[in-house]
Amino acid sequence: MSNFIDLGISEALIEVLKKQHIETPMKVQTAVIPKIMGGGNLVVQAPTGTGKTLAYLLPVLQKIDKDSRDVQVVILAPTYELVMQIVNVARDLVQGANLGIKVQGLIGGANITRQLDKLKDKPQLIVGSAGRIIELAQKNKLKLHKVNMLVLDEFDRLFDDQNMENTAAVVRLLPEERQVVMVSATAPKKALERADFLQHPEVIKVEADPAVLALREDLYRMTPFRSKVETVRHLARRLAVKRGLVFINKVFDAERILAQLRYEGFMVGTLLGHSNKQARQKAIADFKAGRIKLLLSTDLAARGLDIPEVDYVFNLDLPESSEVYLHRAGRTARAGAKGTVITLADNKEAYKLEQLEKKLGIAFKPLKGGDKPALAKKKTKPVNRETTKKAVNKNKKHTNRQGKRRGAAK
């Protein structure tokens, strides 16, 4: 097994990793770090929670010239939360190893005046959302002519219908001669086709470690649509959930579901794409601090989040694809911890579970336990065969007597 020294990581960075209790590189880091150091274009597909962020950040930081006052690396991410997560990891590494590199996050919705002031510090590494980077570049406040590396984190989302145009616009702002690294847990064909600016990239696909998969349980519970929220609340109490993510598909359902989950004083928060930055920031902080036990979220808002000790993921709404399931499931069973994914399905959705099983190559297990079903069937008394037989005979005698009376009357 390789170590970080063999991969070419500096001793200063290795010391920082040791303080974070990271001493042995994970599979994706072993595969990716030497390739990035070598300068080639890469497409990296690896399961969530396998160390992809460090896989590109460690070599990126080592390739930056701290004496240059130009932006040299741009990292794009699809959500505010993921941008800030990458920024925090990068700053911890830079400060801990005393690298002298400036890191700046640029996200939409934040105070642009403050961001402009920070740009005067001449950051060499920019992590941000495509929209804000384009805005600042068009204002001629962000110089990108010296960028030699672009990293697209969660590239499947960056190349979806909603983000494709802005992602392509950022690419056009950069020099043609630059290294590109694209990473994600899933690599849809459509996203790869849209990344046509990559010239013959090397594709690195890291399969999930069986030992890691064994830490995660994939369960299901057949539940009528109208009882799903009540089932989540009941299971959260019964299973003593410490931190549970509850995924929904439609933002407009959030308020109704939130009110139902909060009934009887359950501690719940929301992480929704349309919420403002401060509200989302507070929701994550409350979740991490244990002030709320359940976090109701859409897929976009929770994309790429690394929240420690999430022990349960509830699919209140079934994921729209196998790729979405992998991203949701990847929020738990991270960094050697155990986790459980519970998918609630109405009988009409049973075929979707079967489709997910086939595409993912996993077998969902039924959730066991002594809890009452969400809709209990009305109990009926068991049939007593002797009583039934006597009633039939009695009815026959009554019918015969009536027949004899009619005969006598004639």
ZAMIMAR-844859 format. One record per residue (C-alpha): x, y, z. Coordinates in pm, whole numbers, plus 50000, padded with zeros to 5 digits. Layout:
XYZ/...
END
This chain:
500005000050000/501345034549906/501765063850143/501555101350094/505335104550070/505395079849778/502665100349611/504845131349624/503015150449895/505185174350097/506085166850458/504365199050571/501035187550424/501505152350558/501885166550909/498605185150869/496905153050755/498285134251057/496745159851291/493445152451116/494065115151175/494675108650805/497815087950759/497055063850475/495835075650133/492495062350015/492115044249682/490995074649486/493885095349626/496435068949531/495015067549178/494505104849119/497305124249291/500175112449064/498045118948753/497295154748855/500935160448941/501755147948591/499585174548427/497055154448228/493315160248189/491285136948410/487745124748459/487475109548806/484465089148914/484465076449271/481765070349534/480895097849778/482855098450101/485975082849946/488285112949970/487905129949630/488375165249769/491815157549909/492625137649596/492665169649392/493395195949659/496705181049777/498375181449433/496685214349337/498175232149637/501625218349559/501475230549199/500585266449292/503395292149279/502955312049600/505225339749471/502905347149181/500095372049244/497865357648972/494905333948997/496335300148895/493585275448983/489785277748961/487555252049130/483875252249033/481145236649248/477345237149204/476225248749550/477155274449812/477605247050073/480045227049863/482025258049767/482505267850129/483325232350229/486155231249971/487345265950079/487525255150444/489445223150363/491895242350143/492465269650403/493065244150678/495725227350465/497325260350360/497455274850711/498505242350879/501365236850633/502245274050617/502145273650236/501595311050195/498795305949941/495665327549943/492295310349893/489075328749815/485505316949780/483285334749528/479575326849548/476415343449428/474195359249690/477165370249900/478255406449944/480015414749617/481745445649761/483405424250026/484485399349761/486005427349554/487995438949856/489285403449912/490395401049548/492855429049623/494775403549831/495595385649503/494385350149574/496045322349377/493185297549430/489555306349355/486695283449459/483295294749348/480025293049163/480085298848789/477645328148795/479645349749036/482965341948865/481505352648530/480065384648683/483385395148837/485335386348522/482965407048308/483465436348544/487185431648480/487735426348852/488815390048826/491785382548602/491855346748475/494485348848199/497085330148408/494885301348518/496575268348442/494135244348610/490365240648629/488675216148867/484985207948824/483655192349143/480315174149103/480675178548728/477535158648658/475555186948819/477695214248660/476815200348318/473095195448376/470505216348191/470395242748463/474165248848497/475575239348157/475545274348005/477395290948294/479915262648323/480735265347953/481055303347989/483675299548263/485635275148047/485685300947766/487155326948003/490215305548070/493335300747858/493155271947611/496305256747757/495145245148101/494755212648288/491195201448361/490155177448636/486505166748663/485335147048966/482005132449075/480375101649219/478505096248894/479475102848534/476355104048314/476945100647942/475205134047880/477585152748111/480645136947950/479405145947602/478905182047708/482495184147834/483695183747473/486465208947552/488415180547713/490865165547470/491325128347525/491045128747906/492145099048109/489205083248287/489785070148639/486945050348790/487345039149147/484875012849259/483405013349606/485424993849857/483384963149967/484414970250325/482985005450295/479774993050135/479374968350420/479124997850658/475935009850486/472534993150501/470094999250216/466574993150349/463034999650231/459595002950387/456375000350186/454335030350300/451235047350153/451955082050015/449795099250276/451595081650562/455235087650463/455815118050684/454295100950986/456445070350915/459635091450910/458705107551241/457865074051397/461095057751275/463225087251385/461975081951740/462085044051736/465585042151587/466975070051809/468305089051508/471225111651596/471455130351266/469045121950987/468805136650638/465295135350489/465255139250110/462325152949912/461995160249540/459765191149538/460565223449718/456905234149737/456155203849958/458715214850216/456575237150439/453795211450470/456265183250547/458195205250790/455015213350984/454105176551005/457575166351125/457605193951385/454265182551524/454745172351888/457975192551909/460325172451684/463525192051605/463665196851227/465325221550990/465355226950614/468125229250356/466455240650036/467855254449715/465665285649714/466535295550074/468955324250129/472575318250220/472165327350587/469225303550637/471095274550477/474235282450674/472265282551000/470515249850913/473835231850861/475335246951177/472305236251384/472445201451231/476155197251306/475695210351660/472805186551731/470255214051781/468115197151517/467865159751462/466365158951113/467335180450816/464775181850535/466605187050209/466415187149831/469115170149626/470605202549502/471045217349849/472765186849998/474985179649696/478515170449804/478035179350169/480355162950418/478475164050747/479975140751009/477955114451194/474875113550971/473575079651081/470365078450875/469245089950532/465495088650462/464225089350107/460765103450176/460455107949800/462095081749583/465205094649403/464635103049040/467555081548920/470175056949038/472765084949028/470665105749267/470325075849500/474125072449515/474555109149602/471925107049875/473255074650018/476745089250018/475795113850293/476015085350547/478515057350621/481435081150567/484995079150700/484595044250843/481305050951025/478185029850986/475025043550829/471585033950705/469495044950408/465735039550440/463625043950128/459875047950169/457835035149875/454135033549806/452895001349644/452645020449316/456375027749341/457484991849390/458674989549030/460995019549089/462675000749372/463244971449140/464744994548878/467115009549136/468194974749244/469044964848888/470904996648804/472824998549132/473464961349169/472244961049529/469434942649704/467204964049924/466234947250249/462874952650419/463064973250736/462444949551024/460994958251359/457924956951576/456524990751478/452884993251377/452124997851008/451215033050908/447685022450813/446524992651022/443874970550863/440564967351043/440584936051256/437934909351192/436944879751410/438154845951286/435504823951134/434114796851372/433384766651156/431014749951413/428964781451455/428734785451079/427594749051034/424834752751298/423644784951135/423384768050795/421434738250937/419124761651128/418484781250809/417654748950620/415074738050887/413484772650878/413194770750497/411604735550512/408974746850766/408044776250547/407644752750249/405314729150439/403094758450551/402724770350191/401764734650085/399074731750354/397614765150253/397054752649900/
END
